[in-house]
Every structure is written in structure tokens, then in C-alpha cells.
């Protein structure tokens, strides 16, 4: 038991730090510098990489010190800190790269939520159909039951519309990467807060991609879900 205690404490500390970091992304807009007095107040408050109220987001930030920023990363992209050590932005269209990043981030935010929920709650009928399987075991059980095939068909059908939108964007339309016109809560109605929300989505998507990779490897090594691994 004493051997597991340091690991458990370390995992709990790591989880607390991750939650605190992600919570900073949802800090209210009052922490952003707007006036001279607001700047003074926000010095000790959590801030995000927003410059000129979101018009330029990272032009003064260089993730790799003493190196030139890639030409495609001119600071106008949301969340741009000039980080592209492998030079992908000079080879592939930035609109395509941002579309891919947003899509993978959104999928991983849903996946991370599902991985965590599996350890704390089970929806009615799930146990009867799939037993207590979770993570990769649940995927395999769903494949045997035929549920994953149905998801593949319907999601593949939806991807047709996404593909058409991406092609039109790459051919010169005014579509912004990741924009499918789906905004039931009118989050984009206020242009003053849109830049912040775009950055919030991007940062949480990046964090979720890392989190999904970590939770998947933990399960493959221990056979436990994320919450079970910390508490068990």
C-alpha cells in the first residue's frame, strides 16, 4: 500500500494542475486588459494570449526563442505562437491544418469527457448490452454488437458535407476553418467575445488531444479508466 501512495498522490496533483490550467481558459472576460486600470488589475489574474482584443493573437510571442517565425504563422491565426519546428505550415495550406486541428480537438474533447464519465456513471441499458466494459474493451464490444458500424456509416455520411465545405474553402470561399454555421447558443453573436471563445476552444482542444493519448496509454498499461486509476 505504501508503494502506491506516492503514485496516487502524484496523479492527484497532476489532475489538479490540469484542471486549474484548463479552468484558466474559461476565466471571465474581465481579466483581459481593456483599459489602463484593467491592465493593472489583470497583472495578477490569469490571462490568455490575446493582443489587440483578439485581432492579433500571438504576433509578439515566439515559442522557440531566437528563431524566425514561419512565414505562414504571421500572428493572425487564433492561438498562433509561432511554433512549427517541423515546418508543416510551409508545406501544407494553413487553412487545411487549422481545419484538421479543430476537428481533432473537438473529437478529443468529446472523447475525453466520455472516458471520464465511464468511470463515474453508466447510462441505462449500457451494462445490459456491453457489461462493465470501458475504453478499448467497450470499443471491441461495440464492434461485435454492430454499434460501431452504424456510427461509421452515419458519421461518414456527415463527413461528405464537411468535405464539400473544406473544398469550397480551399477554392477561395470566405469560410473560416472549422465553421459549419452550427451555433445554437449564439456564441458568435458578439464579435467582442468571439476571439476569446475561439482561443478557448483551440486551447482546450489541444489539451484534450494530449489527455486522450494519456488516458488511452494508461488503460492499455493498467486496464483502468482515468478516475479508477487515480482513486484505485
BASELO-446377 format. One line per 4 residues: number of its first residue (from 1); their letters; for each residue x, y, z of C-alpha. Coordinates in Angstrom, 3 decimals, padded with zeros to 6 digits. Example, Ala and Ser with C-alpha at 12.3 -4.5 7.8 and 13.67 -1.06 7.14 Angstrom:
BEGIN
1> as> 012.300/-004.500/007.800  013.670/-001.060/007.140
END
This chain:
BEGIN
1> xxxx> 000.000/000.000/000.000  002.844/002.358/000.816  004.261/001.857/-002.658  001.041/003.029/-004.285
5> xxxx> 000.612/006.062/-002.079  003.269/008.283/-003.757  001.914/007.399/-007.205  -001.631/008.153/-006.128
9> xxxx> -000.565/011.486/-004.649  001.349/012.370/-007.811  -001.625/011.535/-010.035  -003.955/013.593/-007.872
13> xxxx> -001.594/016.557/-008.022  -001.284/016.219/-011.790  -005.066/016.133/-012.181  -005.473/019.238/-010.014
17> xxxx> -002.893/021.119/-012.081  -004.577/020.060/-015.339  -007.983/021.187/-014.074  -006.553/024.507/-012.920
21> xxxx> -004.870/025.073/-016.277  -008.000/024.310/-018.268  -010.127/026.419/-015.946  -007.921/029.417/-016.709
25> xxxx> -009.132/029.231/-020.288  -012.686/029.860/-019.088  -011.773/032.863/-016.938  -014.296/035.706/-017.343
29> xxxx> -013.532/038.429/-019.831  -012.875/040.914/-017.046  -009.361/039.539/-016.652  -008.440/040.652/-020.168
33> xxxx> -006.708/044.027/-020.484  -009.104/046.621/-021.932  -008.117/049.868/-020.251  -005.184/051.116/-018.219
37> xxxx> -006.989/050.303/-014.958  -007.965/046.877/-016.228  -004.351/046.161/-017.108  -003.294/046.979/-013.570
41> xxxx> -005.952/044.683/-012.129  -005.173/041.838/-014.543  -001.463/041.660/-013.748  -002.097/039.120/-011.004
45> xxxx> -005.006/037.416/-012.761  -004.890/034.582/-015.305  -004.686/035.879/-018.871  -004.535/034.342/-022.306
49> xxxx> -002.582/035.152/-025.431  -004.850/037.902/-026.703  -003.438/041.010/-028.338  -005.398/043.993/-029.647
53> xxxx> -008.582/042.421/-028.314  -008.077/039.280/-030.341  -007.266/040.828/-033.714  -003.684/039.642/-033.343
57> xxxx> -003.199/036.616/-031.145  000.457/035.879/-030.719  002.416/038.221/-033.001  004.675/039.203/-030.092
61> xxxx> 005.081/035.631/-028.843  007.707/033.264/-030.217  007.530/029.749/-028.813  011.083/028.994/-029.965
65> xxxx> 013.367/031.794/-028.732  015.988/033.238/-031.097  014.373/031.659/-034.141  012.465/033.167/-037.036
69> xxxx> 008.724/032.712/-037.122  007.424/030.667/-040.073  006.055/032.909/-042.817  002.587/031.347/-042.633
73> xxxx> 002.364/031.995/-038.885  002.042/035.763/-039.017  000.204/036.111/-035.710  -003.264/036.473/-037.234
77> xxxx> -004.279/032.872/-036.590  -006.041/032.076/-033.330  -003.579/030.636/-030.814  -000.548/031.346/-033.009
81> xxxx> 002.713/031.407/-031.032  004.999/030.689/-033.979  005.517/027.026/-033.060  006.155/024.879/-036.125
85> xxxx> 009.519/023.125/-035.671  008.827/020.609/-038.469  007.782/023.261/-040.986  004.338/021.874/-041.830
89> xxxx> 002.939/025.380/-042.333  005.342/025.902/-045.204  004.258/022.722/-046.982  000.518/022.367/-046.343
93> xxxx> -002.169/025.038/-046.632  -002.702/026.635/-043.211  -006.463/026.514/-043.670  -006.300/022.748/-044.041
97> xxxx> -004.021/022.443/-040.998  -006.309/024.560/-038.838  -009.381/022.638/-040.028  -007.692/019.375/-039.032
101> xxxx> -006.576/020.748/-035.658  -010.049/021.997/-034.783  -011.728/018.772/-035.860  -009.344/016.558/-033.903
105> xxxx> -009.614/018.860/-030.897  -013.413/018.743/-030.919  -013.462/014.960/-031.257  -010.961/014.586/-028.420
109> xxxx> -012.920/016.901/-026.122  -015.913/014.604/-026.576  -013.721/011.508/-026.201  -012.033/012.765/-023.021
113> xxxx> -015.418/013.538/-021.493  -016.684/010.074/-022.383  -013.609/008.353/-020.944  -014.077/010.145/-017.634
117> xxxx> -017.864/009.645/-017.473  -017.439/005.881/-017.941  -015.782/005.699/-014.523  -018.444/007.647/-012.643
121> xxxx> -021.757/006.881/-014.372  -023.358/004.321/-016.657  -026.349/005.174/-018.795  -029.402/002.882/-018.568
125> xxxx> -029.098/-000.188/-020.770  -025.347/000.061/-021.274  -024.494/-002.563/-018.651  -027.097/-004.952/-020.063
129> xxxx> -025.687/-004.600/-023.580  -021.952/-004.206/-023.018  -021.419/-005.307/-019.417  -018.796/-003.364/-017.461
133> xxxx> -016.517/-002.871/-020.499  -014.882/000.524/-020.916  -012.315/002.283/-023.068  -010.817/-000.141/-025.632
137> xxxx> -012.830/-003.090/-024.325  -016.031/-001.119/-024.858  -014.932/-000.323/-028.410  -014.347/-004.015/-029.136
141> xxxx> -017.713/-004.954/-027.612  -019.464/-002.280/-029.683  -017.826/-003.630/-032.845  -019.125/-007.131/-032.063
145> xxxx> -022.617/-005.759/-031.353  -022.626/-003.779/-034.612  -022.933/-000.362/-032.947  -019.621/000.920/-034.284
149> xxxx> -020.574/000.008/-037.838  -023.676/002.169/-037.530  -021.582/005.064/-036.232  -019.172/004.628/-039.130
153> xxxx> -021.980/004.821/-041.688  -023.708/007.886/-040.248  -020.548/009.805/-039.401  -019.190/009.001/-042.854
157> xxxx> -022.396/010.454/-044.310  -021.909/013.673/-042.320  -018.283/013.870/-043.452  -019.494/014.280/-047.036
161> xxxx> -020.897/017.696/-046.170  -017.747/018.585/-044.264  -015.595/017.610/-047.223  -017.627/019.815/-049.563
165> xxxx> -017.249/022.776/-047.173  -013.485/022.278/-046.939  -013.084/022.062/-050.716  -015.041/025.278/-051.178
169> xxxx> -012.864/026.964/-048.560  -009.655/025.869/-050.259  -011.004/027.112/-053.588  -011.320/030.639/-052.235
173> xxxx> -014.614/030.979/-050.379  -014.805/033.220/-047.302  -015.447/030.251/-044.981  -013.342/030.207/-041.818
177> xxxx> -011.722/026.849/-040.909  -013.954/024.887/-038.571  -017.058/026.991/-039.264  -020.111/024.917/-040.203
181> xxxx> -022.701/027.509/-039.245  -023.677/025.485/-036.169  -024.173/027.919/-033.284  -027.427/027.151/-031.426
185> xxxx> -026.305/029.163/-028.376  -025.310/032.240/-030.442  -021.769/032.188/-029.061  -020.514/034.046/-032.148
189> xxxx> -023.171/036.743/-031.982  -020.944/039.118/-030.036  -017.767/039.827/-032.059  -016.065/041.264/-028.978
193> xxxx> -016.047/037.862/-027.277  -015.723/035.674/-030.373  -011.905/035.838/-030.450  -011.661/034.709/-026.843
197> xxxx> -014.081/031.840/-027.387  -012.161/030.707/-030.463  -008.967/030.647/-028.404  -010.715/028.817/-025.565
201> xxxx> -011.885/026.124/-027.985  -008.457/025.751/-029.552  -006.556/025.518/-026.262  -008.989/023.071/-024.712
205> xxxx> -008.924/021.004/-027.911  -005.129/020.820/-027.776  -005.261/019.809/-024.115  -007.903/017.184/-024.891
209> xxxx> -005.754/015.626/-027.633  -002.915/015.180/-025.140  -005.323/013.924/-022.457  -006.898/011.285/-024.717
213> xxxx> -003.450/009.965/-025.632  -002.506/009.770/-021.960  -005.736/008.095/-020.823  -005.536/005.572/-023.665
217> xxxx> -001.979/004.551/-022.768  -002.871/004.347/-019.068  -005.701/001.960/-019.908  -003.514/-000.207/-022.138
221> xxxx> -000.917/-000.455/-019.363  -003.186/-000.880/-016.330  -006.645/-001.799/-017.648  -008.146/001.063/-015.618
225> xxxx> -010.084/004.159/-016.610  -008.754/007.635/-015.727  -010.736/008.105/-012.496  -010.270/004.496/-011.449
229> xxxx> -006.541/004.828/-011.991  -006.355/007.826/-009.639  -008.678/006.549/-006.939  -007.923/002.823/-007.151
END
